[in-house]
Amino acid sequence: MNLGKQIQAYRKKMGLSQDNLATKIYVSRQTISNWETGRSYPDVENLLLLSTLFGTSLDELVKGDVPQMKQKISQAKFDRDAYGMLLFFVLAMVMVGPAAFLPAPWWWLLPVIFWLVSLFFGFRIEKVKHEKNIQTYQEIVAFMADQDLTKVRAKRNWVKDSLNKVVIMFIFAVVGGLIALISTLPYFLMH
């Protein structure tokens, strides 16, 4: 990443340690280290402070890193949404059993709420997939691993990819059904 190298170069040019720079812009030394190594990126306010402190334009400071930063942010959101979708899907399936003990018209409410939250995250994932033209499981894995999607797209096999989607959805449905079935065992054993 150019930005981390730029920050480090300007910092050294001014004869500042990471601690000195951190003190000047009111962040921790670890934050400066993370910026310089590319583990995280400064927000807009800190970018403006850095460009002012270094006496350079914002364009010069970020030098071509904007697309890469957007990609990293997009990947982080995609990961968060994937974990959210899986978590709430599992919660929905697990809540089927305990919800069976609720009065008749209300037993379905908890699983449906968790399932709807899972769908919310799923729709956000689909939005990213549509924006990035991600269509196969291999492309999702490549995107999450920050790999070049063009190489993966060149190897597309539509028949194999369609079969993979069906198999993955089938396994997902079976596992979800098994979780729901296991969570309802106490209810069935009591009745």
Secondary structure in CASP SS format (residue, H / E / C, confidence):
PFRMAT SS
TARGET T0000
AUTHOR 0000-0000-0000
METHOD secondary structure of the structure
MODEL  1
M C 1.00
N H 1.00
L H 1.00
G H 1.00
K H 1.00
Q H 1.00
I H 1.00
Q H 1.00
A H 1.00
Y H 1.00
R H 1.00
K H 1.00
K H 1.00
M C 1.00
G C 1.00
L C 1.00
S C 1.00
Q H 1.00
D H 1.00
N H 1.00
L H 1.00
A H 1.00
T H 1.00
K H 1.00
I H 1.00
Y C 1.00
V C 1.00
S C 1.00
R H 1.00
Q H 1.00
T H 1.00
I H 1.00
S H 1.00
N H 1.00
W H 1.00
E H 1.00
T H 1.00
G C 1.00
R C 1.00
S C 1.00
Y C 1.00
P C 1.00
D C 1.00
V H 1.00
E H 1.00
N H 1.00
L H 1.00
L H 1.00
L H 1.00
L H 1.00
S H 1.00
T H 1.00
L H 1.00
F H 1.00
G C 1.00
T C 1.00
S C 1.00
L H 1.00
D H 1.00
E H 1.00
L H 1.00
V H 1.00
K C 1.00
G C 1.00
D C 1.00
V H 1.00
P H 1.00
Q H 1.00
M H 1.00
K H 1.00
Q H 1.00
K H 1.00
I H 1.00
S H 1.00
Q H 1.00
A H 1.00
K H 1.00
F H 1.00
D H 1.00
R H 1.00
D H 1.00
A H 1.00
Y H 1.00
G H 1.00
M H 1.00
L H 1.00
L H 1.00
F H 1.00
F H 1.00
V H 1.00
L H 1.00
A H 1.00
M H 1.00
V H 1.00
M H 1.00
V H 1.00
G H 1.00
P H 1.00
A H 1.00
A C 1.00
F C 1.00
L C 1.00
P C 1.00
A H 1.00
P H 1.00
W H 1.00
W C 1.00
W C 1.00
L H 1.00
L H 1.00
P H 1.00
V H 1.00
I H 1.00
F H 1.00
W H 1.00
L H 1.00
V H 1.00
S H 1.00
L H 1.00
F H 1.00
F H 1.00
G H 1.00
F H 1.00
R H 1.00
I H 1.00
E H 1.00
K H 1.00
V H 1.00
K H 1.00
H H 1.00
E H 1.00
K H 1.00
N C 1.00
I C 1.00
Q C 1.00
T C 1.00
Y H 1.00
Q H 1.00
E H 1.00
I H 1.00
V H 1.00
A H 1.00
F H 1.00
M H 1.00
A C 1.00
D C 1.00
Q C 1.00
D C 1.00
L H 1.00
T H 1.00
K H 1.00
V H 1.00
R H 1.00
A H 1.00
K C 1.00
R C 1.00
N C 1.00
W H 1.00
V H 1.00
K H 1.00
D H 1.00
S H 1.00
L H 1.00
N H 1.00
K H 1.00
V H 1.00
V H 1.00
I H 1.00
M H 1.00
F H 1.00
I H 1.00
F H 1.00
A H 1.00
V H 1.00
V H 1.00
G H 1.00
G H 1.00
L H 1.00
I H 1.00
A H 1.00
L H 1.00
I H 1.00
S H 1.00
T H 1.00
L H 1.00
P H 1.00
Y H 1.00
F H 1.00
L H 1.00
M H 1.00
H C 1.00
END
